[in-house]
Amino acid sequence: MKAALDEVGLWLEPAPSSAPNGPGLILFDRTTEGLRESVRRYGDCGCERILAVHVGPTPVKVVENWQLLGAGASDVLEWSDGTETAEVIRARVEQWREIDAIVETPLVRDHLVGRSRAWMSVLRQVVELACFSQTSVLITGATGTGKELVARLIHTIDRRPDKTGLIVLDCSTISPELSGSEFFGHERGAFTSAVSAREGAFALADRGTLFLDEVGELPLRLQAELLRVVQEGTYKKLGGSTWQKTDFRLVCATNRDLQGQLDSGALRRDFYYRIASARIHLPELDKRREDILPLARHFLLEGRPDRKTSALDPALRDYLLTREYPGNVRDLRQLVLQIGLRHVGPGPCTMGSVPEDQRPDPGKLPTLGRDGRFETSIRAALAQGAGLKQIKETAADAAVRIALADEKGDVRRVARRLGVTDRAIQLRRRGWEERAKSSH
């Protein structure tokens, strides 16, 4: 296997005891909990690329492949013909490296902040679609999850050499009377108020990107007309007789339930499948809570560029981590900007900077026993056959991992925060390393 990989230009190095950076290869002959722990550890719970390659005589069960993907593996392969499999691995690794290099650029990192597994998956999908395809993209997600930011990023990193501009249309604000002119443009005299000719979105987006925000608001008539333009690349201005050509990338976004609109007939199926050639779903902030503190620090710097402080005291961090965000990232941003405005002095932001109308009722603060999300996770673990000992260990591991990430690996601060000794944290980390080694 090593010779086959050498031949295609991939040189293997043993993984270091500390968490490695960059794509990695895990070879296995059977799936065990130790193997899944290795994938979680070396893959940093999905943030690093790990390719799991089965080399044993016994075929891997389909459910075991899904378990490895769930643990954070980027893909699972079966080693068969040496040269062919090595070429497949090389192709995967090369594209992953290229995608991850773009994800790590300031262009992406400074505008779409976050390192959680859910968000890293979104960023990689965005880069892959933008740089390696020209397909139409549908971005879905609740209000405030960042759909327009993602659309702008797709246009920015699109690799078309002759690319022009990004044209943005909010479908919820287009009046039915003027919708035809907005999209197609019009000739002078096409209607009463058309005192001069005007270019529409189709002409302005030629060789660029047309972004339709809230696409679920488009009436059926416009859906049919837009579908025809996207398929044929031609259109006529209102009041015109000449066919015009246009070639643009279509990116759409919506917070609506498009499946429900399909079922009710409010959305044409042919239109839906054309705009949804590729789909990106942006998770709600509740699904990426590891990103709350990095986002908060980013917004503090955004709102206080002259003071250059992004520190949060422990009580304020806990408040931000346990608060609900109905408006998602936008909701968090507005709150943090208010905190930044109220904060005085060079030290970290404290609880007193939280606006009065945003402060929780002390009697309704979330507790471990009453947290619905925590109970849901326990129910899921019980349904999968986990015992009390395994649940306790898994919860403890998760708490230590999260605290280590929050405190940037500072064992002393993690121990103080969790109410244990430094040695307890060190022993748990050593246990992770030993379980990972025993799986090979």
C-alpha positions in Angstrom: 0.0 0.0 0.0 2.8 2.4 0.9 4.5 1.6 -2.4 1.3 2.3 -4.4 0.8 5.6 -2.6 4.5 6.6 -3.1 4.0 5.9 -6.8 1.2 8.5 -7.1 3.1 11.0 -5.0 1.6 10.5 -1.5 4.2 10.0 1.2 2.9 8.8 4.5 4.2 9.9 7.9 3.1 8.4 11.3 0.6 10.6 13.1 2.2 12.5 16.0 0.9 12.0 19.5 -0.4 15.6 19.5 -3.4 16.4 17.2 -2.0 16.6 13.6 -2.9 19.2 11.1 -4.0 18.5 7.5 -5.5 15.4 5.9 -4.8 12.0 7.4 -5.2 8.3 6.5 -6.5 5.7 8.9 -6.1 2.1 7.8 -8.3 -0.5 9.6 -9.3 -4.1 9.3 -12.3 -3.9 11.6 -14.5 -1.2 13.1 -14.3 -0.7 16.9 -15.1 2.0 19.4 -11.3 2.6 19.5 -11.3 3.2 15.8 -14.1 5.7 16.0 -12.3 7.4 18.8 -9.2 7.7 16.6 -11.3 9.2 13.9 -12.8 11.7 16.3 -9.4 12.6 17.8 -7.3 12.9 14.7 -10.1 14.4 12.8 -10.9 16.9 15.5 -14.5 15.8 15.4 -14.8 16.5 11.7 -12.8 19.7 11.4 -9.7 17.9 9.9 -10.0 15.6 6.9 -9.6 11.9 7.7 -9.9 9.2 5.1 -10.7 5.8 6.6 -9.5 2.9 4.4 -10.5 -0.7 5.1 -7.8 -3.3 4.3 -9.2 -6.5 5.9 -10.7 -9.6 4.3 -14.1 -9.1 6.0 -16.4 -6.6 4.3 -17.4 -3.5 6.3 -21.1 -3.3 7.1 -23.0 -0.3 5.7 -24.0 0.8 9.1 -20.3 0.8 10.2 -19.4 3.1 7.3 -22.1 5.5 8.4 -20.8 5.3 12.0 -17.3 6.3 10.8 -18.7 9.2 8.9 -20.7 10.2 11.9 -17.5 10.1 14.0 -15.9 12.7 11.6 -14.4 10.7 8.7 -14.5 12.6 5.4 -14.9 9.4 3.4 -14.6 5.6 3.8 -12.9 3.5 1.1 -12.2 -0.2 0.5 -8.6 -1.0 -0.6 -8.8 -3.1 -3.7 -6.5 -2.7 -6.7 -3.4 -0.9 -5.4 -2.8 1.6 -8.2 -6.5 2.4 -8.7 -7.2 2.9 -5.0 -4.0 5.0 -4.6 -5.2 7.3 -7.5 -8.6 7.7 -5.8 -6.9 8.6 -2.5 -4.5 11.1 -4.2 -7.4 12.8 -6.0 -9.4 13.1 -2.8 -6.5 14.5 -0.8 -5.4 17.0 -3.5 -8.9 18.5 -3.8 -9.4 18.5 0.0 -6.1 20.4 0.4 -7.1 22.9 -2.2 -10.5 23.5 -0.6 -9.2 23.7 2.9 -6.5 26.2 1.8 -9.3 28.5 0.5 -11.3 28.0 3.7 -8.4 29.1 5.8 -7.9 32.4 3.8 -8.8 35.7 5.5 -11.4 36.2 2.8 -13.4 33.3 4.2 -12.3 33.3 7.9 -12.9 37.0 8.5 -16.4 37.0 7.1 -17.8 33.6 7.9 -16.5 33.0 11.4 -16.6 29.5 13.0 -14.7 26.3 13.5 -17.5 23.9 14.5 -18.0 20.7 12.6 -21.3 21.9 11.2 -19.9 25.2 10.0 -16.7 23.7 8.6 -18.9 21.3 6.6 -20.8 24.3 5.2 -17.7 26.3 4.3 -16.1 23.3 2.5 -19.3 22.7 0.5 -19.5 26.4 -0.4 -15.9 26.4 -1.6 -16.3 23.2 -3.5 -19.4 24.3 -5.4 -18.0 27.8 -6.1 -14.6 26.8 -7.3 -15.2 23.4 -8.9 -18.6 23.8 -10.6 -20.8 26.4 -12.3 -24.1 24.8 -11.2 -27.0 26.8 -9.7 -27.1 26.8 -5.9 -30.0 27.0 -3.5 -29.1 28.3 0.0 -31.7 27.4 2.7 -31.7 28.3 6.4 -33.6 30.3 9.0 -33.5 34.1 9.2 -30.2 35.4 10.4 -28.0 32.4 9.5 -26.0 34.2 6.9 -27.5 33.3 3.5 -26.5 36.5 1.7 -23.0 36.3 3.1 -22.6 32.8 1.7 -24.1 33.9 -1.7 -21.6 36.8 -1.9 -18.7 34.4 -1.0 -19.8 32.0 -3.8 -19.6 34.8 -6.3 -16.3 36.2 -5.0 -14.4 32.9 -5.2 -16.1 31.7 -8.4 -13.2 31.0 -10.8 -14.7 32.2 -14.2 -11.9 34.2 -15.9 -14.3 36.7 -17.4 -16.6 37.0 -14.4 -18.6 40.3 -14.0 -20.6 41.5 -11.1 -23.1 40.2 -8.5 -26.7 41.3 -9.0 -28.9 41.0 -6.0 -32.7 41.0 -6.1 -34.9 40.6 -3.0 -38.0 38.8 -4.4 -40.1 39.8 -1.3 -39.8 43.5 -2.2 -40.5 43.3 -6.0 -44.0 44.6 -6.8 -46.0 42.4 -9.2 -46.6 45.4 -11.6 -42.8 46.0 -12.0 -41.5 42.5 -11.7 -41.2 42.0 -15.5 -39.2 45.1 -15.9 -36.9 44.2 -12.9 -36.0 40.9 -14.5 -36.2 41.5 -18.3 -35.7 45.3 -18.5 -37.9 47.4 -20.9 -37.8 49.5 -24.0 -38.9 53.1 -24.0 -42.7 53.4 -24.2 -43.2 49.7 -23.1 -45.7 51.0 -20.6 -47.0 54.4 -19.4 -44.1 55.4 -17.1 -41.3 53.9 -19.3 -39.9 57.2 -20.5 -36.5 55.6 -21.2 -35.1 52.1 -21.9 -33.8 50.1 -18.9 -31.6 47.0 -18.5 -33.1 44.3 -16.2 -31.4 41.8 -13.9 -30.8 39.3 -16.7 -28.7 41.8 -18.7 -26.9 43.2 -15.7 -26.0 39.7 -14.5 -24.6 38.5 -17.9 -21.3 36.7 -17.2 -21.8 37.3 -13.5 -24.0 36.0 -10.8 -27.7 36.6 -10.2 -28.7 36.2 -6.5 -32.4 35.9 -5.8 -33.0 36.4 -2.1 -36.3 35.0 -0.7 -36.9 33.1 -4.0 -39.9 31.4 -2.4 -41.8 34.7 -2.8 -41.7 34.5 -6.6 -45.2 34.1 -8.2 -45.8 31.1 -10.5 -45.8 33.3 -13.6 -42.3 34.6 -12.9 -41.1 31.1 -11.9 -42.0 29.9 -15.4 -40.4 32.8 -17.2 -37.2 32.6 -15.1 -37.0 28.9 -15.8 -37.1 29.5 -19.5 -34.3 32.1 -19.3 -32.1 29.8 -17.2 -32.6 26.9 -19.6 -32.3 28.7 -22.9 -30.1 31.7 -22.0 -32.3 34.1 -24.0 -35.0 36.7 -23.2 -36.8 39.7 -24.6 -37.1 43.1 -23.0 -40.7 44.3 -22.2 -41.8 46.1 -25.4 -38.9 44.7 -27.4 -38.8 42.3 -30.3 -35.2 41.2 -30.2 -33.9 38.2 -28.4 -31.1 39.0 -26.0 -28.5 36.5 -24.8 -27.4 36.1 -21.2 -25.2 33.7 -19.3 -25.2 33.9 -15.5 -24.7 31.8 -12.4 -28.0 31.6 -10.5 -27.8 31.6 -6.7 -31.1 31.6 -4.7 -31.9 31.7 -1.0 -34.9 31.2 1.1 -36.0 30.7 4.7 -39.3 29.2 3.5 -40.3 25.5 3.5 -40.0 24.9 -0.2 -41.2 21.3 0.2 -44.5 22.6 1.6 -44.8 25.0 -1.3 -44.2 22.1 -3.8 -46.9 20.1 -2.1 -49.4 23.1 -2.2 -48.6 24.0 -5.8 -47.1 27.4 -4.9 -43.8 26.3 -6.3 -43.2 24.7 -9.7 -41.3 21.4 -9.5 -39.4 22.0 -12.7 -38.4 25.4 -11.3 -37.4 24.0 -8.0 -35.1 21.3 -9.4 -33.5 23.8 -11.7 -32.6 26.2 -8.9 -31.6 23.4 -6.5 -29.1 21.6 -8.6 -26.9 22.0 -5.5 -28.2 22.8 -2.0 -26.5 24.3 1.0 -28.4 24.3 4.3 -27.1 26.8 6.9 -27.5 25.5 10.4 -29.1 27.5 13.1 -26.8 28.9 15.8 -28.2 26.4 18.2 -26.6 23.6 16.0 -23.2 25.3 16.1 -22.9 26.5 19.7 -19.1 26.0 19.6 -19.0 29.0 17.3 -20.8 31.4 19.7 -17.7 32.7 21.5 -15.6 33.1 18.4 -18.5 35.0 16.8 -18.9 37.1 19.9 -15.2 38.1 19.9 -15.4 38.9 16.2 -18.4 41.1 16.6 -16.8 42.9 19.6 -13.8 43.8 17.4 -16.2 44.8 14.6 -18.1 47.2 17.0 -15.0 48.5 18.8 -12.2 48.7 16.2 -10.5 51.5 18.1 -10.2 49.7 21.4 -9.1 46.3 20.1 -10.6 44.2 22.9 -12.5 41.0 22.4 -12.2 39.6 26.0 -15.2 38.2 27.8 -15.2 37.4 31.5 -16.3 33.8 32.5 -19.8 34.8 33.7 -20.5 36.6 30.4 -19.2 33.7 28.4 -21.5 31.3 30.2 -24.5 33.7 29.6 -23.8 33.9 25.9 -23.3 30.1 25.6 -26.6 29.3 27.4 -28.8 32.0 25.9 -31.3 31.3 23.1 -30.9 33.1 19.8 -34.2 33.1 17.9 -32.6 35.4 15.3 -29.5 33.2 15.0 -26.2 34.9 14.2 -27.8 38.2 13.5 -29.4 38.1 17.0 -26.0 37.3 18.6 -24.4 40.1 16.6 -26.9 42.7 17.7 -26.5 41.7 21.4 -22.7 41.7 21.3 -22.6 45.1 19.6 -24.8 46.5 22.4 -22.6 44.9 25.0 -19.5 46.5 23.3 -21.1 49.9 23.3 -21.9 49.8 27.0 -18.5 48.4 28.1 -16.1 50.9 29.7 -12.4 50.5 30.2 -9.7 48.2 28.8 -10.6 45.0 30.7 -12.8 42.2 29.6 -16.5 42.8 29.0 -18.6 41.8 32.0 -22.3 41.0 32.9 -23.0 44.6 33.7 -22.7 45.5 30.0 -25.7 43.3 29.1 -28.6 45.6 28.3 -31.4 45.4 30.9 -34.0 44.1 28.5 -31.7 41.2 27.5 -31.0 40.0 31.0 -32.5 36.6 31.9 -34.9 36.0 34.8 -32.7 34.4 37.5 -35.5 31.9 38.3 -35.5 30.7 34.7 -31.8 30.2 34.0 -31.1 26.9 32.3 -29.8 24.1 34.5 -28.3 20.8 33.6 -31.3 18.8 34.6 -33.9 21.1 32.9 -32.0 21.6 29.6 -34.1 20.0 26.9 -31.2 19.6 24.5 -29.2 17.7 27.2 -32.2 15.4 27.9 -32.7 14.8 24.1 -29.0 13.7 23.8 -29.4 11.3 26.8 -32.6 9.8 25.2 -30.8 9.2 22.0 -27.9 7.5 23.8 -30.3 5.3 25.7 -32.1 4.4 22.5 -28.8 3.2 21.0 -28.1 0.9 24.0 -25.6 3.1 25.9 -25.4 2.3 29.6 -25.0 4.8 32.5 -21.2 4.4 32.7 -20.8 5.1 28.9 -23.1 8.1 29.1 -21.2 9.6 32.0 -17.8 9.1 30.3 -19.1 10.5 27.0 -20.5 13.6 28.7 -17.3 14.1 30.7 -15.2 13.7 27.5 -17.4 16.2 25.7 -17.2 18.7 28.6 -13.4 18.5 28.6 -13.1 18.8 24.8 -15.3 21.9 24.7 -13.5 23.5 27.6 -10.1 22.8 26.1 -11.3 24.4 22.8 -12.7 27.4 24.6 -9.6 27.9 26.7 -7.2 27.2 23.8 -5.7 24.2 25.4 -4.8 25.9 28.8 -5.1 22.9 31.2 -5.0 25.0 34.3 -7.9 27.2 33.2 -9.9 24.2 32.1 -9.4 22.4 35.4 -10.5 25.5 37.3 -13.6 25.9 35.1 -14.6 22.3 35.5 -13.8 22.1 39.2 -11.1 19.3 39.0 -7.4 19.1 39.2 -4.9 19.7 36.4 -3.9 16.1 36.7 -7.5 14.9 36.0 -7.5 16.8 32.7 -4.0 15.4 31.8 -5.1 11.9 32.6 -8.2 12.1 30.5 -6.2 13.4 27.5 -3.7 10.6 28.0 -6.6 8.1 28.0 -7.8 9.5 24.6 -4.3 9.0 23.1 -4.0 5.4 24.5 -7.5 4.5 23.1 -6.5 5.9 19.7 -3.2 4.0 19.6 -4.9 0.7 20.6 -7.3 0.9 17.6 -4.4 0.5 15.1 
